Amino acid sequence: MTDDNRLYTLIAELTYLCPLRCVYCSNPTNLAAHPDRLSTADWLRVFREAAELGALQLNLSGGEPLLRKDLEQLVAGAHALDFYSNLITSGLPLTRDRLQQLRDAGLSSVQVSLQDTLPAESDRIAGRGSFEQKLEVMRWVKELGLPLTLNIVLHRQNLSRVADMIALAERHGVDRLELANTQYLAWALLNRSALLPSQDQLDQAREVARAARRRLQGKLELLFVLPDYFSDRPKACMSGWGKRYLLVSPDGMALPCHLAHTLTGLSFENVQEHSLQEIWLHSPGFAAFRGEAWMPEPCRSCDRRALDFGGCRCQAFHLTGDAAATDPACGLAPQHGLIGEARAAAEAQLIPLTLKYREMRR
Protein backbone atom coordinates (compact mmCIF):
# COMPACT_ATOMS: atom_id res chain seq x y z
CA MET A 1 0.00 0.00 0.00
CA THR A 2 1.33 3.46 -0.90
CA ASP A 3 0.62 6.84 0.65
CA ASP A 4 -1.41 7.62 -2.49
CA ASN A 5 -4.17 5.35 -1.16
CA ARG A 6 -3.66 5.58 2.59
CA LEU A 7 -6.77 5.07 4.74
CA TYR A 8 -7.20 7.93 7.20
CA THR A 9 -10.88 7.89 8.19
CA LEU A 10 -13.34 5.10 8.84
CA ILE A 11 -17.01 6.09 8.64
CA ALA A 12 -19.07 3.63 10.66
CA GLU A 13 -22.75 3.93 9.72
CA LEU A 14 -23.95 1.97 12.71
CA THR A 15 -27.63 1.94 11.76
CA TYR A 16 -29.97 3.60 9.28
CA LEU A 17 -32.68 3.83 11.93
CA CYS A 18 -33.30 7.45 12.89
CA PRO A 19 -35.98 9.41 14.78
CA LEU A 20 -35.78 12.19 12.18
CA ARG A 21 -37.04 12.20 8.58
CA CYS A 22 -34.80 14.89 7.07
CA VAL A 23 -35.63 15.76 3.48
CA TYR A 24 -31.95 15.90 2.37
CA CYS A 25 -30.70 12.79 4.16
CA SER A 26 -27.73 11.07 2.49
CA ASN A 27 -28.91 7.61 3.56
CA PRO A 28 -30.13 5.33 0.76
CA THR A 29 -33.69 5.86 -0.45
CA ASN A 30 -34.26 2.09 -0.22
CA LEU A 31 -33.53 1.95 3.51
CA ALA A 32 -35.34 -1.34 4.05
CA ALA A 33 -32.72 -3.10 1.90
CA HIS A 34 -29.98 -2.26 4.42
CA PRO A 35 -30.85 -3.73 7.84
CA ASP A 36 -28.49 -3.75 10.82
CA ARG A 37 -26.44 -6.92 10.41
CA LEU A 38 -23.21 -6.17 12.31
CA SER A 39 -22.87 -7.21 15.94
CA THR A 40 -20.76 -5.44 18.55
CA ALA A 41 -17.95 -7.93 17.89
CA ASP A 42 -18.19 -7.31 14.14
CA TRP A 43 -17.83 -3.56 14.56
CA LEU A 44 -14.93 -3.89 17.00
CA ARG A 45 -13.13 -6.14 14.52
CA VAL A 46 -13.73 -3.60 11.76
CA PHE A 47 -12.28 -0.85 13.99
CA ARG A 48 -9.22 -2.97 14.71
CA GLU A 49 -8.65 -3.77 11.03
CA ALA A 50 -9.05 -0.09 10.10
CA ALA A 51 -6.46 0.86 12.71
CA GLU A 52 -4.08 -1.74 11.27
CA LEU A 53 -4.50 -0.04 7.87
CA GLY A 54 -3.45 3.26 9.44
CA ALA A 55 -6.82 4.94 10.02
CA LEU A 56 -6.67 7.65 12.68
CA GLN A 57 -10.20 9.04 12.75
CA LEU A 58 -13.52 7.29 13.29
CA ASN A 59 -16.86 8.91 12.48
CA LEU A 60 -19.73 7.19 14.30
CA SER A 61 -22.68 7.94 12.10
CA GLY A 62 -26.01 6.66 10.80
CA GLY A 63 -28.99 7.10 10.72
CA GLU A 64 -28.78 7.84 14.39
CA PRO A 65 -25.88 6.06 16.14
CA LEU A 66 -27.46 6.71 19.56
CA LEU A 67 -30.01 4.02 18.71
CA ARG A 68 -27.26 1.40 19.09
CA LYS A 69 -27.46 0.11 22.66
CA ASP A 70 -23.81 -0.92 22.43
CA LEU A 71 -22.55 2.54 21.50
CA GLU A 72 -20.62 2.90 24.76
CA GLN A 73 -18.81 -0.40 24.07
CA LEU A 74 -17.98 0.72 20.56
CA VAL A 75 -16.62 4.05 21.78
CA ALA A 76 -14.51 2.31 24.40
CA GLY A 77 -13.17 -0.09 21.78
CA ALA A 78 -12.27 2.78 19.49
CA HIS A 79 -10.55 4.60 22.36
CA ALA A 80 -8.45 1.52 23.12
CA LEU A 81 -7.23 1.67 19.51
CA ASP A 82 -6.30 5.37 19.87
CA PHE A 83 -8.93 6.54 17.38
CA TYR A 84 -10.13 10.13 17.41
CA SER A 85 -13.82 9.27 17.55
CA ASN A 86 -16.47 11.75 16.47
CA LEU A 87 -20.16 11.15 17.23
CA ILE A 88 -22.35 12.51 14.41
CA THR A 89 -25.80 12.80 15.91
CA SER A 90 -29.21 14.43 15.79
CA GLY A 91 -29.13 14.45 19.60
CA LEU A 92 -32.21 12.24 19.77
CA PRO A 93 -32.52 10.23 21.94
CA LEU A 94 -29.87 11.40 24.41
CA THR A 95 -29.62 12.20 28.09
CA ARG A 96 -26.85 14.09 29.84
CA ASP A 97 -25.96 10.95 31.81
CA ARG A 98 -25.49 8.90 28.66
CA LEU A 99 -23.40 11.62 27.04
CA GLN A 100 -21.19 11.63 30.13
CA GLN A 101 -20.85 7.84 29.87
CA LEU A 102 -19.80 8.19 26.24
CA ARG A 103 -17.26 10.86 27.17
CA ASP A 104 -15.89 8.67 29.95
CA ALA A 105 -15.66 5.75 27.52
CA GLY A 106 -13.30 7.85 25.40
CA LEU A 107 -15.43 9.81 22.94
CA SER A 108 -13.34 12.60 21.40
CA SER A 109 -15.92 15.03 19.96
CA VAL A 110 -19.57 15.52 19.05
CA GLN A 111 -21.22 16.88 15.90
CA VAL A 112 -24.83 17.94 16.32
CA SER A 113 -27.13 18.64 13.37
CA LEU A 114 -29.61 21.50 13.32
CA GLN A 115 -32.04 22.19 10.49
CA ASP A 116 -32.76 25.91 11.03
CA THR A 117 -32.74 28.67 13.64
CA LEU A 118 -36.53 28.96 13.65
CA PRO A 119 -37.94 26.13 15.79
CA ALA A 120 -40.96 25.49 13.58
CA GLU A 121 -38.88 25.48 10.38
CA SER A 122 -36.21 23.25 11.92
CA ASP A 123 -38.85 20.76 13.01
CA ARG A 124 -40.57 20.89 9.61
CA ILE A 125 -37.41 19.99 7.71
CA ALA A 126 -36.53 17.29 10.26
CA GLY A 127 -40.01 15.82 10.06
CA ARG A 128 -40.64 16.00 13.81
CA GLY A 129 -40.18 18.16 16.88
CA SER A 130 -36.50 18.21 17.78
CA PHE A 131 -35.20 21.81 17.93
CA GLU A 132 -35.22 22.34 21.70
CA GLN A 133 -33.67 18.91 22.38
CA LYS A 134 -30.83 19.72 19.99
CA LEU A 135 -30.04 22.97 21.81
CA GLU A 136 -30.06 21.10 25.12
CA VAL A 137 -27.64 18.52 23.76
CA MET A 138 -25.32 21.30 22.59
CA ARG A 139 -25.30 22.72 26.13
CA TRP A 140 -24.48 19.31 27.59
CA VAL A 141 -21.58 18.82 25.15
CA LYS A 142 -19.99 22.08 26.25
CA GLU A 143 -20.65 21.43 29.97
CA LEU A 144 -18.88 18.08 29.69
CA GLY A 145 -15.87 19.63 27.99
CA LEU A 146 -16.18 17.94 24.59
CA PRO A 147 -15.38 19.78 21.34
CA LEU A 148 -18.64 20.72 19.61
CA THR A 149 -19.30 20.95 15.89
CA LEU A 150 -22.64 22.31 14.72
CA ASN A 151 -23.69 21.21 11.23
CA ILE A 152 -26.50 22.99 9.40
CA VAL A 153 -27.41 21.90 5.89
CA LEU A 154 -28.27 24.92 3.72
CA HIS A 155 -30.91 25.16 1.01
CA ARG A 156 -33.36 27.66 -0.50
CA GLN A 157 -35.67 27.47 2.52
CA ASN A 158 -33.09 28.53 5.15
CA LEU A 159 -30.24 30.34 3.34
CA SER A 160 -31.63 33.76 4.33
CA ARG A 161 -30.90 32.95 7.98
CA VAL A 162 -27.16 32.30 7.79
CA ALA A 163 -26.48 35.31 10.04
CA ASP A 164 -28.86 33.87 12.64
CA MET A 165 -27.13 30.49 12.39
CA ILE A 166 -23.77 32.09 13.12
CA ALA A 167 -25.20 34.05 16.05
CA LEU A 168 -26.71 30.87 17.50
CA ALA A 169 -23.35 29.10 17.20
CA GLU A 170 -21.65 31.96 19.03
CA ARG A 171 -24.22 31.91 21.86
CA HIS A 172 -23.70 28.19 22.41
CA GLY A 173 -19.91 28.25 22.36
CA VAL A 174 -19.65 26.11 19.23
CA ASP A 175 -16.05 25.27 18.29
CA ARG A 176 -16.72 24.53 14.61
CA LEU A 177 -19.68 25.58 12.49
CA GLU A 178 -20.28 23.75 9.22
CA LEU A 179 -22.68 25.56 6.90
CA ALA A 180 -22.87 22.90 4.22
CA ASN A 181 -25.03 23.49 1.18
CA THR A 182 -27.08 20.47 0.22
CA GLN A 183 -25.44 17.77 -1.88
CA TYR A 184 -28.16 16.68 -4.29
CA LEU A 185 -28.09 12.92 -3.96
CA ALA A 186 -30.40 10.38 -2.30
CA TRP A 187 -33.32 12.11 -0.54
CA ALA A 188 -32.00 15.54 -1.50
CA LEU A 189 -32.15 14.65 -5.19
CA LEU A 190 -35.80 13.68 -4.75
CA ASN A 191 -36.39 17.12 -3.17
CA ARG A 192 -34.08 19.14 -5.41
CA SER A 193 -36.78 21.37 -6.88
CA ALA A 194 -37.80 22.49 -3.39
CA LEU A 195 -34.27 22.86 -2.00
CA LEU A 196 -31.99 24.20 -4.75
CA PRO A 197 -31.43 27.94 -4.13
CA SER A 198 -31.12 30.83 -6.54
CA GLN A 199 -27.73 32.38 -7.33
CA ASP A 200 -28.71 35.57 -5.49
CA GLN A 201 -29.65 33.66 -2.33
CA LEU A 202 -26.36 31.84 -2.39
CA ASP A 203 -24.27 34.96 -3.04
CA GLN A 204 -25.83 36.87 -0.15
CA ALA A 205 -25.38 34.00 2.28
CA ARG A 206 -21.78 33.50 1.20
CA GLU A 207 -20.92 37.14 1.86
CA VAL A 208 -22.43 36.94 5.35
CA ALA A 209 -20.34 33.84 6.06
CA ARG A 210 -17.15 35.46 4.70
CA ALA A 211 -17.54 38.50 6.94
CA ALA A 212 -18.24 36.31 9.97
CA ARG A 213 -15.22 34.11 9.26
CA ARG A 214 -12.94 37.14 9.36
CA ARG A 215 -14.57 38.46 12.53
CA LEU A 216 -14.45 35.12 14.35
CA GLN A 217 -10.97 34.02 13.30
CA GLY A 218 -9.31 32.29 16.23
CA LYS A 219 -12.60 31.98 18.11
CA LEU A 220 -14.85 29.79 15.98
CA GLU A 221 -13.93 27.76 12.91
CA LEU A 222 -16.53 28.51 10.25
CA LEU A 223 -16.91 26.54 7.02
CA PHE A 224 -19.24 27.52 4.20
CA VAL A 225 -19.40 24.68 1.70
CA LEU A 226 -20.59 25.73 -1.75
CA PRO A 227 -23.07 23.47 -3.54
CA ASP A 228 -21.60 21.62 -6.52
CA TYR A 229 -24.33 23.05 -8.72
CA PHE A 230 -22.86 26.56 -8.35
CA SER A 231 -19.16 25.75 -8.84
CA ASP A 232 -17.31 25.83 -12.16
CA ARG A 233 -15.24 22.85 -11.11
CA PRO A 234 -16.25 19.86 -8.96
CA LYS A 235 -14.96 19.11 -5.48
CA ALA A 236 -12.61 16.25 -4.74
CA CYS A 237 -15.43 14.06 -3.46
CA MET A 238 -14.31 12.13 -0.35
CA SER A 239 -10.77 13.36 -1.17
CA GLY A 240 -10.82 10.96 -4.10
CA TRP A 241 -12.48 7.58 -4.62
CA GLY A 242 -10.93 5.03 -2.27
CA LYS A 243 -8.00 7.27 -1.35
CA ARG A 244 -8.63 8.40 2.23
CA TYR A 245 -12.08 7.27 3.38
CA LEU A 246 -13.75 3.92 3.86
CA LEU A 247 -17.40 3.62 4.87
CA VAL A 248 -19.06 0.54 6.36
CA SER A 249 -22.85 0.45 6.13
CA PRO A 250 -25.18 -1.17 8.70
CA ASP A 251 -25.46 -4.34 6.61
CA GLY A 252 -21.66 -4.69 6.47
CA MET A 253 -20.98 -3.37 2.97
CA ALA A 254 -17.59 -1.65 2.67
CA LEU A 255 -17.82 1.37 0.37
CA PRO A 256 -15.72 4.31 -0.88
CA CYS A 257 -18.62 6.71 -0.15
CA HIS A 258 -22.20 6.84 1.13
CA LEU A 259 -23.98 5.92 -2.11
CA ALA A 260 -21.40 3.88 -4.01
CA HIS A 261 -23.61 0.81 -3.71
CA THR A 262 -26.19 2.49 -5.99
CA LEU A 263 -23.82 2.51 -8.97
CA THR A 264 -24.72 -0.30 -11.36
CA GLY A 265 -21.91 -2.47 -12.67
CA LEU A 266 -19.80 -2.27 -9.51
CA SER A 267 -19.49 -4.90 -6.80
CA PHE A 268 -18.53 -4.31 -3.17
CA GLU A 269 -17.57 -6.79 -0.49
CA ASN A 270 -19.08 -7.32 2.94
CA VAL A 271 -16.93 -7.12 6.07
CA GLN A 272 -18.60 -10.28 7.37
CA GLU A 273 -16.98 -12.19 4.53
CA HIS A 274 -13.72 -10.32 3.87
CA SER A 275 -11.14 -8.48 5.93
CA LEU A 276 -10.93 -4.72 5.64
CA GLN A 277 -7.37 -5.00 4.37
CA GLU A 278 -8.45 -7.35 1.57
CA ILE A 279 -11.26 -5.00 0.62
CA TRP A 280 -9.16 -1.81 0.73
CA LEU A 281 -6.32 -3.28 -1.29
CA HIS A 282 -8.05 -5.63 -3.73
CA SER A 283 -11.76 -4.79 -4.08
CA PRO A 284 -12.73 -4.21 -7.75
CA GLY A 285 -15.25 -1.62 -6.53
CA PHE A 286 -12.59 0.42 -4.73
CA ALA A 287 -10.17 0.08 -7.64
CA ALA A 288 -12.74 1.17 -10.24
CA PHE A 289 -12.10 4.91 -9.99
CA ARG A 290 -8.69 5.09 -8.38
CA GLY A 291 -5.96 6.74 -10.40
CA GLU A 292 -6.58 8.30 -13.82
CA ALA A 293 -6.89 5.39 -16.26
CA TRP A 294 -10.69 5.36 -16.05
CA MET A 295 -11.07 9.05 -16.84
CA PRO A 296 -12.76 10.21 -20.05
CA GLU A 297 -12.05 13.52 -21.73
CA PRO A 298 -12.00 16.32 -20.70
CA CYS A 299 -10.87 14.90 -17.33
CA ARG A 300 -8.01 12.87 -18.76
CA SER A 301 -6.16 15.93 -20.09
CA CYS A 302 -7.35 18.45 -17.46
CA ASP A 303 -4.67 20.00 -15.23
CA ARG A 304 -7.04 19.59 -12.26
CA ARG A 305 -7.44 15.83 -12.62
CA ALA A 306 -5.15 15.16 -9.65
CA LEU A 307 -7.01 17.74 -7.55
CA ASP A 308 -10.69 16.92 -8.06
CA PHE A 309 -10.33 13.35 -9.43
CA GLY A 310 -13.15 13.93 -11.90
CA GLY A 311 -15.64 14.95 -9.23
CA CYS A 312 -18.38 12.85 -7.64
CA ARG A 313 -18.96 9.43 -9.19
CA CYS A 314 -22.39 9.10 -7.58
CA GLN A 315 -23.48 12.50 -8.85
CA ALA A 316 -22.26 11.61 -12.33
CA PHE A 317 -24.21 8.36 -12.27
CA HIS A 318 -27.46 9.71 -10.86
CA LEU A 319 -27.54 12.62 -13.31
CA THR A 320 -26.22 10.93 -16.46
CA GLY A 321 -26.57 7.19 -15.88
CA ASP A 322 -22.81 6.72 -16.31
CA ALA A 323 -20.59 6.55 -13.22
CA ALA A 324 -17.48 7.12 -15.38
CA ALA A 325 -18.78 10.33 -16.91
CA THR A 326 -17.27 13.70 -16.05
CA ASP A 327 -19.23 15.08 -13.11
CA PRO A 328 -21.85 17.38 -14.70
CA ALA A 329 -21.07 19.95 -11.99
CA CYS A 330 -17.88 20.71 -13.93
CA GLY A 331 -18.25 23.55 -16.41
CA LEU A 332 -16.23 21.52 -18.93
CA ALA A 333 -18.44 18.44 -18.70
CA PRO A 334 -20.30 17.47 -21.89
CA GLN A 335 -23.50 17.17 -19.83
CA HIS A 336 -23.06 20.34 -17.78
CA GLY A 337 -26.35 21.50 -19.26
CA LEU A 338 -28.15 19.24 -16.78
CA ILE A 339 -26.91 21.51 -13.99
CA GLY A 340 -27.91 24.63 -15.91
CA GLU A 341 -31.42 23.28 -16.37
CA ALA A 342 -31.77 22.56 -12.65
CA ARG A 343 -30.52 26.04 -11.75
CA ALA A 344 -32.86 27.70 -14.21
CA ALA A 345 -35.78 25.84 -12.66
CA ALA A 346 -34.66 26.99 -9.20
CA GLU A 347 -34.53 30.61 -10.33
CA ALA A 348 -38.11 30.35 -11.55
CA GLN A 349 -39.40 28.54 -8.47
CA LEU A 350 -41.06 31.05 -6.14
CA ILE A 351 -43.25 28.79 -3.99
CA PRO A 352 -41.64 25.87 -2.07
CA LEU A 353 -42.85 22.55 -3.39
CA THR A 354 -44.09 19.61 -1.34
CA LEU A 355 -41.25 17.80 0.41
CA LYS A 356 -40.66 14.06 0.32
CA TYR A 357 -39.67 12.89 3.78
CA ARG A 358 -37.19 10.14 4.56
CA GLU A 359 -39.01 6.89 5.36
CA MET A 360 -37.66 3.71 6.93
CA ARG A 361 -40.24 1.10 5.82
CA ARG A 362 -38.77 -1.89 7.57
C-alpha positions as CSV (number, residue, x, y, z in Angstrom):
1,M,0.0,0.0,0.0
2,T,1.3,3.5,-0.9
3,D,0.6,6.8,0.6
4,D,-1.4,7.6,-2.5
5,N,-4.2,5.3,-1.2
6,R,-3.7,5.6,2.6
7,L,-6.8,5.1,4.7
8,Y,-7.2,7.9,7.2
9,T,-10.9,7.9,8.2
10,L,-13.3,5.1,8.8
11,I,-17.0,6.1,8.6
12,A,-19.1,3.6,10.7
13,E,-22.7,3.9,9.7
14,L,-24.0,2.0,12.7
15,T,-27.6,1.9,11.8
16,Y,-30.0,3.6,9.3
17,L,-32.7,3.8,11.9
18,C,-33.3,7.4,12.9
19,P,-36.0,9.4,14.8
20,L,-35.8,12.2,12.2
21,R,-37.0,12.2,8.6
22,C,-34.8,14.9,7.1
23,V,-35.6,15.8,3.5
24,Y,-32.0,15.9,2.4
25,C,-30.7,12.8,4.2
26,S,-27.7,11.1,2.5
27,N,-28.9,7.6,3.6
28,P,-30.1,5.3,0.8
29,T,-33.7,5.9,-0.4
30,N,-34.3,2.1,-0.2
31,L,-33.5,1.9,3.5
32,A,-35.3,-1.3,4.0
33,A,-32.7,-3.1,1.9
34,H,-30.0,-2.3,4.4
35,P,-30.9,-3.7,7.8
36,D,-28.5,-3.8,10.8
37,R,-26.4,-6.9,10.4
38,L,-23.2,-6.2,12.3
39,S,-22.9,-7.2,15.9
40,T,-20.8,-5.4,18.5
41,A,-18.0,-7.9,17.9
42,D,-18.2,-7.3,14.1
43,W,-17.8,-3.6,14.6
44,L,-14.9,-3.9,17.0
45,R,-13.1,-6.1,14.5
46,V,-13.7,-3.6,11.8
47,F,-12.3,-0.9,14.0
48,R,-9.2,-3.0,14.7
49,E,-8.7,-3.8,11.0
50,A,-9.1,-0.1,10.1
51,A,-6.5,0.9,12.7
52,E,-4.1,-1.7,11.3
53,L,-4.5,0.0,7.9
54,G,-3.4,3.3,9.4
55,A,-6.8,4.9,10.0
56,L,-6.7,7.6,12.7
57,Q,-10.2,9.0,12.7
58,L,-13.5,7.3,13.3
59,N,-16.9,8.9,12.5
60,L,-19.7,7.2,14.3
61,S,-22.7,7.9,12.1
62,G,-26.0,6.7,10.8
63,G,-29.0,7.1,10.7
64,E,-28.8,7.8,14.4
65,P,-25.9,6.1,16.1
66,L,-27.5,6.7,19.6
67,L,-30.0,4.0,18.7
68,R,-27.3,1.4,19.1
69,K,-27.5,0.1,22.7
70,D,-23.8,-0.9,22.4
71,L,-22.6,2.5,21.5
72,E,-20.6,2.9,24.8
73,Q,-18.8,-0.4,24.1
74,L,-18.0,0.7,20.6
75,V,-16.6,4.1,21.8
76,A,-14.5,2.3,24.4
77,G,-13.2,-0.1,21.8
78,A,-12.3,2.8,19.5
79,H,-10.5,4.6,22.4
80,A,-8.4,1.5,23.1
81,L,-7.2,1.7,19.5
82,D,-6.3,5.4,19.9
83,F,-8.9,6.5,17.4
84,Y,-10.1,10.1,17.4
85,S,-13.8,9.3,17.6
86,N,-16.5,11.7,16.5
87,L,-20.2,11.2,17.2
88,I,-22.3,12.5,14.4
89,T,-25.8,12.8,15.9
90,S,-29.2,14.4,15.8
91,G,-29.1,14.5,19.6
92,L,-32.2,12.2,19.8
93,P,-32.5,10.2,21.9
94,L,-29.9,11.4,24.4
95,T,-29.6,12.2,28.1
96,R,-26.9,14.1,29.8
97,D,-26.0,10.9,31.8
98,R,-25.5,8.9,28.7
99,L,-23.4,11.6,27.0
100,Q,-21.2,11.6,30.1
101,Q,-20.9,7.8,29.9
102,L,-19.8,8.2,26.2
103,R,-17.3,10.9,27.2
104,D,-15.9,8.7,30.0
105,A,-15.7,5.7,27.5
106,G,-13.3,7.9,25.4
107,L,-15.4,9.8,22.9
108,S,-13.3,12.6,21.4
109,S,-15.9,15.0,20.0
110,V,-19.6,15.5,19.0
111,Q,-21.2,16.9,15.9
112,V,-24.8,17.9,16.3
113,S,-27.1,18.6,13.4
114,L,-29.6,21.5,13.3
115,Q,-32.0,22.2,10.5
116,D,-32.8,25.9,11.0
117,T,-32.7,28.7,13.6
118,L,-36.5,29.0,13.7
119,P,-37.9,26.1,15.8
120,A,-41.0,25.5,13.6
121,E,-38.9,25.5,10.4
122,S,-36.2,23.3,11.9
123,D,-38.9,20.8,13.0
124,R,-40.6,20.9,9.6
125,I,-37.4,20.0,7.7
126,A,-36.5,17.3,10.3
127,G,-40.0,15.8,10.1
128,R,-40.6,16.0,13.8
129,G,-40.2,18.2,16.9
130,S,-36.5,18.2,17.8
131,F,-35.2,21.8,17.9
132,E,-35.2,22.3,21.7
133,Q,-33.7,18.9,22.4
134,K,-30.8,19.7,20.0
135,L,-30.0,23.0,21.8
136,E,-30.1,21.1,25.1
137,V,-27.6,18.5,23.8
138,M,-25.3,21.3,22.6
139,R,-25.3,22.7,26.1
140,W,-24.5,19.3,27.6
141,V,-21.6,18.8,25.2
142,K,-20.0,22.1,26.3
143,E,-20.6,21.4,30.0
144,L,-18.9,18.1,29.7
145,G,-15.9,19.6,28.0
146,L,-16.2,17.9,24.6
147,P,-15.4,19.8,21.3
148,L,-18.6,20.7,19.6
149,T,-19.3,21.0,15.9
150,L,-22.6,22.3,14.7
151,N,-23.7,21.2,11.2
152,I,-26.5,23.0,9.4
153,V,-27.4,21.9,5.9
154,L,-28.3,24.9,3.7
155,H,-30.9,25.2,1.0
156,R,-33.4,27.7,-0.5
157,Q,-35.7,27.5,2.5
158,N,-33.1,28.5,5.1
159,L,-30.2,30.3,3.3
160,S,-31.6,33.8,4.3
161,R,-30.9,32.9,8.0
162,V,-27.2,32.3,7.8
163,A,-26.5,35.3,10.0
164,D,-28.9,33.9,12.6
165,M,-27.1,30.5,12.4
166,I,-23.8,32.1,13.1
167,A,-25.2,34.1,16.0
168,L,-26.7,30.9,17.5
169,A,-23.4,29.1,17.2
170,E,-21.6,32.0,19.0
171,R,-24.2,31.9,21.9
172,H,-23.7,28.2,22.4
173,G,-19.9,28.2,22.4
174,V,-19.6,26.1,19.2
175,D,-16.1,25.3,18.3
176,R,-16.7,24.5,14.6
177,L,-19.7,25.6,12.5
178,E,-20.3,23.7,9.2
179,L,-22.7,25.6,6.9
180,A,-22.9,22.9,4.2
181,N,-25.0,23.5,1.2
182,T,-27.1,20.5,0.2
183,Q,-25.4,17.8,-1.9
184,Y,-28.2,16.7,-4.3
185,L,-28.1,12.9,-4.0
186,A,-30.4,10.4,-2.3
187,W,-33.3,12.1,-0.5
188,A,-32.0,15.5,-1.5
189,L,-32.1,14.7,-5.2
190,L,-35.8,13.7,-4.7
191,N,-36.4,17.1,-3.2
192,R,-34.1,19.1,-5.4
193,S,-36.8,21.4,-6.9
194,A,-37.8,22.5,-3.4
195,L,-34.3,22.9,-2.0
196,L,-32.0,24.2,-4.8
197,P,-31.4,27.9,-4.1
198,S,-31.1,30.8,-6.5
199,Q,-27.7,32.4,-7.3
200,D,-28.7,35.6,-5.5
201,Q,-29.6,33.7,-2.3
202,L,-26.4,31.8,-2.4
203,D,-24.3,35.0,-3.0
204,Q,-25.8,36.9,-0.2
205,A,-25.4,34.0,2.3
206,R,-21.8,33.5,1.2
207,E,-20.9,37.1,1.9
208,V,-22.4,36.9,5.3
209,A,-20.3,33.8,6.1
210,R,-17.1,35.5,4.7
211,A,-17.5,38.5,6.9
212,A,-18.2,36.3,10.0
213,R,-15.2,34.1,9.3
214,R,-12.9,37.1,9.4
215,R,-14.6,38.5,12.5
216,L,-14.5,35.1,14.3
217,Q,-11.0,34.0,13.3
218,G,-9.3,32.3,16.2
219,K,-12.6,32.0,18.1
220,L,-14.8,29.8,16.0
221,E,-13.9,27.8,12.9
222,L,-16.5,28.5,10.2
223,L,-16.9,26.5,7.0
224,F,-19.2,27.5,4.2
225,V,-19.4,24.7,1.7
226,L,-20.6,25.7,-1.8
227,P,-23.1,23.5,-3.5
228,D,-21.6,21.6,-6.5
229,Y,-24.3,23.0,-8.7
230,F,-22.9,26.6,-8.4
231,S,-19.2,25.7,-8.8
232,D,-17.3,25.8,-12.2
233,R,-15.2,22.8,-11.1
234,P,-16.3,19.9,-9.0
235,K,-15.0,19.1,-5.5
236,A,-12.6,16.3,-4.7
237,C,-15.4,14.1,-3.5
238,M,-14.3,12.1,-0.3
239,S,-10.8,13.4,-1.2
240,G,-10.8,11.0,-4.1
241,W,-12.5,7.6,-4.6
242,G,-10.9,5.0,-2.3
243,K,-8.0,7.3,-1.4
244,R,-8.6,8.4,2.2
245,Y,-12.1,7.3,3.4
246,L,-13.8,3.9,3.9
247,L,-17.4,3.6,4.9
248,V,-19.1,0.5,6.4
249,S,-22.8,0.5,6.1
250,P,-25.2,-1.2,8.7
251,D,-25.5,-4.3,6.6
252,G,-21.7,-4.7,6.5
253,M,-21.0,-3.4,3.0
254,A,-17.6,-1.6,2.7
255,L,-17.8,1.4,0.4
256,P,-15.7,4.3,-0.9
257,C,-18.6,6.7,-0.1
258,H,-22.2,6.8,1.1
259,L,-24.0,5.9,-2.1
260,A,-21.4,3.9,-4.0
261,H,-23.6,0.8,-3.7
262,T,-26.2,2.5,-6.0
263,L,-23.8,2.5,-9.0
264,T,-24.7,-0.3,-11.4
265,G,-21.9,-2.5,-12.7
266,L,-19.8,-2.3,-9.5
267,S,-19.5,-4.9,-6.8
268,F,-18.5,-4.3,-3.2
269,E,-17.6,-6.8,-0.5
270,N,-19.1,-7.3,2.9
271,V,-16.9,-7.1,6.1
272,Q,-18.6,-10.3,7.4
273,E,-17.0,-12.2,4.5
274,H,-13.7,-10.3,3.9
275,S,-11.1,-8.5,5.9
276,L,-10.9,-4.7,5.6
277,Q,-7.4,-5.0,4.4
278,E,-8.4,-7.4,1.6
279,I,-11.3,-5.0,0.6
280,W,-9.2,-1.8,0.7
281,L,-6.3,-3.3,-1.3
282,H,-8.0,-5.6,-3.7
283,S,-11.8,-4.8,-4.1
284,P,-12.7,-4.2,-7.7
285,G,-15.3,-1.6,-6.5
286,F,-12.6,0.4,-4.7
287,A,-10.2,0.1,-7.6
288,A,-12.7,1.2,-10.2
289,F,-12.1,4.9,-10.0
290,R,-8.7,5.1,-8.4
291,G,-6.0,6.7,-10.4
292,E,-6.6,8.3,-13.8
293,A,-6.9,5.4,-16.3
294,W,-10.7,5.4,-16.0
295,M,-11.1,9.0,-16.8
296,P,-12.8,10.2,-20.1
297,E,-12.0,13.5,-21.7
298,P,-12.0,16.3,-20.7
299,C,-10.9,14.9,-17.3
300,R,-8.0,12.9,-18.8
301,S,-6.2,15.9,-20.1
302,C,-7.3,18.5,-17.5
303,D,-4.7,20.0,-15.2
304,R,-7.0,19.6,-12.3
305,R,-7.4,15.8,-12.6
306,A,-5.1,15.2,-9.6
307,L,-7.0,17.7,-7.5
308,D,-10.7,16.9,-8.1
309,F,-10.3,13.3,-9.4
310,G,-13.1,13.9,-11.9
311,G,-15.6,14.9,-9.2
312,C,-18.4,12.9,-7.6
313,R,-19.0,9.4,-9.2
314,C,-22.4,9.1,-7.6
315,Q,-23.5,12.5,-8.9
316,A,-22.3,11.6,-12.3
317,F,-24.2,8.4,-12.3
318,H,-27.5,9.7,-10.9
319,L,-27.5,12.6,-13.3
320,T,-26.2,10.9,-16.5
321,G,-26.6,7.2,-15.9
322,D,-22.8,6.7,-16.3
323,A,-20.6,6.6,-13.2
324,A,-17.5,7.1,-15.4
325,A,-18.8,10.3,-16.9
326,T,-17.3,13.7,-16.1
327,D,-19.2,15.1,-13.1
328,P,-21.9,17.4,-14.7
329,A,-21.1,20.0,-12.0
330,C,-17.9,20.7,-13.9
331,G,-18.3,23.5,-16.4
332,L,-16.2,21.5,-18.9
333,A,-18.4,18.4,-18.7
334,P,-20.3,17.5,-21.9
335,Q,-23.5,17.2,-19.8
336,H,-23.1,20.3,-17.8
337,G,-26.4,21.5,-19.3
338,L,-28.1,19.2,-16.8
339,I,-26.9,21.5,-14.0
340,G,-27.9,24.6,-15.9
341,E,-31.4,23.3,-16.4
342,A,-31.8,22.6,-12.6
343,R,-30.5,26.0,-11.7
344,A,-32.9,27.7,-14.2
345,A,-35.8,25.8,-12.7
346,A,-34.7,27.0,-9.2
347,E,-34.5,30.6,-10.3
348,A,-38.1,30.4,-11.5
349,Q,-39.4,28.5,-8.5
350,L,-41.1,31.1,-6.1
351,I,-43.3,28.8,-4.0
352,P,-41.6,25.9,-2.1
353,L,-42.9,22.6,-3.4
354,T,-44.1,19.6,-1.3
355,L,-41.3,17.8,0.4
356,K,-40.7,14.1,0.3
357,Y,-39.7,12.9,3.8
358,R,-37.2,10.1,4.6
359,E,-39.0,6.9,5.4
360,M,-37.7,3.7,6.9
361,R,-40.2,1.1,5.8
362,R,-38.8,-1.9,7.6
